[in-house]
Amino acid sequence: MSASHVVVWLDHSEAHIIAFGRETAEKPVVVHSAHKNEHQHHRADSVGSGKAAEHPEYYDAIVQKIRDNREWLIVGPANAKLAFIKHITKRHHALLDHVIGVETVDHPSDGQLLAYARKYFVAADRMLA
């Protein structure tokens, strides 16, 4: 995967990755967490935060798929996108400059995700000009 832009939609169980350029887009790639069915819910009589555990190997697998792209847009519905950015900051700091934006996006289809990313990058390019 080595287009100029990439969008990553992720939650704690899977990531959808689409690399694209101005006129083209690669076939979406899905990366699954090895802990896909692991859910935690906070209960009043239990110990812990109720948040899903972080899995560095899942985030590393995503980084390996996108590392050759110039600009990354990271999106998702909840905290996984922020945990991913924290992971990049801690373990792949040299790649942090590739991150152009981090946005909250619910659960789009791959087509909707690509359309959102194209619109985002057009707006970002205008702001940089």
Wavefront OBJ file of the C-alpha trace (Angstrom):
o trace
v 0.000 0.000 0.000
v 1.764 3.152 -1.098
v -0.573 5.844 -2.412
v -0.082 9.431 -1.351
v -2.987 9.386 1.122
v -4.465 6.772 3.426
v -7.517 6.746 5.647
v -7.737 4.362 8.584
v -11.068 3.768 10.284
v -10.571 1.738 13.439
v -12.197 0.550 16.585
v -10.743 -1.889 19.126
v -11.560 -4.960 17.029
v -10.814 -4.050 13.399
v -9.352 -1.432 11.111
v -10.410 -0.566 7.553
v -7.566 0.934 5.528
v -7.920 2.609 2.141
v -4.920 4.060 0.312
v -5.789 6.505 -2.439
v -4.591 9.234 -4.734
v -6.367 11.986 -6.612
v -7.919 9.658 -9.213
v -7.387 6.163 -7.830
v -8.011 4.090 -4.738
v -6.660 0.728 -3.718
v -8.907 -2.070 -2.562
v -9.754 -1.670 1.154
v -7.711 -3.772 3.560
v -9.161 -4.978 6.857
v -6.914 -5.720 9.847
v -8.503 -7.662 12.697
v -7.359 -7.547 16.279
v -6.348 -10.902 17.689
v -8.656 -9.959 20.563
v -11.654 -9.149 18.355
v -14.287 -10.724 20.589
v -12.866 -9.333 23.790
v -15.251 -6.812 25.328
v -15.231 -5.250 28.743
v -18.180 -3.564 30.357
v -17.927 -1.585 33.533
v -20.033 -2.952 36.347
v -20.536 -1.330 39.713
v -19.297 -4.433 41.564
v -16.175 -4.994 39.437
v -12.630 -3.699 39.497
v -11.211 -1.915 36.460
v -12.070 0.906 34.103
v -14.386 -1.027 31.799
v -12.282 0.074 28.817
v -11.032 -2.422 26.261
v -7.424 -3.446 26.813
v -4.870 -2.021 24.396
v -3.111 -4.442 22.089
v 0.149 -3.086 20.641
v 0.448 -5.916 18.109
v -2.871 -4.826 16.548
v -1.692 -1.225 16.227
v 1.707 -2.384 14.900
v -0.065 -4.402 12.182
v -1.944 -1.251 11.126
v 1.265 0.801 11.069
v 2.926 -1.825 8.862
v 0.089 -1.501 6.327
v 0.217 2.323 6.139
v 3.824 3.289 6.824
v 4.707 3.877 3.151
v 1.896 6.400 2.604
v 2.730 10.098 2.856
v -0.373 11.425 4.663
v -2.631 9.584 7.100
v -6.155 10.411 8.227
v -7.117 8.420 11.322
v -10.839 8.119 12.084
v -13.153 6.038 14.225
v -16.168 6.103 16.503
v -14.571 6.027 19.952
v -11.251 5.908 21.791
v -9.347 3.437 19.608
v -8.204 6.187 17.236
v -6.729 8.105 20.179
v -5.071 4.978 21.561
v -3.608 4.374 18.088
v -2.146 7.899 17.995
v -0.717 7.356 21.482
v 0.816 4.084 20.251
v 2.387 5.832 17.236
v 3.743 8.558 19.519
v 5.289 6.010 21.859
v 6.527 3.275 19.498
v 6.756 4.842 16.014
v 7.518 8.470 16.813
v 9.350 9.079 13.530
v 6.084 8.373 11.661
v 3.954 10.802 13.672
v 4.382 13.576 11.080
v 2.420 11.448 8.599
v -0.753 11.985 10.643
v -2.692 14.839 9.046
v -5.852 14.526 11.110
v -7.790 12.555 13.691
v -11.575 12.686 13.386
v -14.614 11.049 14.926
v -16.523 9.032 12.337
v -19.211 6.486 13.229
v -19.391 3.266 11.152
v -19.264 4.165 7.431
v -19.184 1.754 4.533
v -15.843 1.608 2.733
v -17.309 3.803 -0.036
v -18.484 6.390 2.482
v -15.099 6.262 4.210
v -13.256 6.957 0.960
v -15.624 9.823 0.079
v -15.135 11.342 3.549
v -11.342 11.065 3.266
v -11.241 12.628 -0.211
v -13.347 15.550 1.008
v -11.155 15.913 4.109
v -7.921 16.022 2.107
v -9.332 18.548 -0.395
v -10.233 20.836 2.518
v -6.861 20.267 4.212
v -5.002 21.019 0.956
v -6.908 24.295 0.620
v -6.010 25.257 4.149
v -2.315 24.582 3.508
v -2.251 26.695 0.341
l 1 2 3 4 5 6 7 8 9 10 11 12 13 14 15 16 17 18 19 20 21 22 23 24 25 26 27 28 29 30 31 32 33 34 35 36 37 38 39 40 41 42 43 44 45 46 47 48 49 50 51 52 53 54 55 56 57 58 59 60 61 62 63 64 65 66 67 68 69 70 71 72 73 74 75 76 77 78 79 80 81 82 83 84 85 86 87 88 89 90 91 92 93 94 95 96 97 98 99 100 101 102 103 104 105 106 107 108 109 110 111 112 113 114 115 116 117 118 119 120 121 122 123 124 125 126 127 128 129
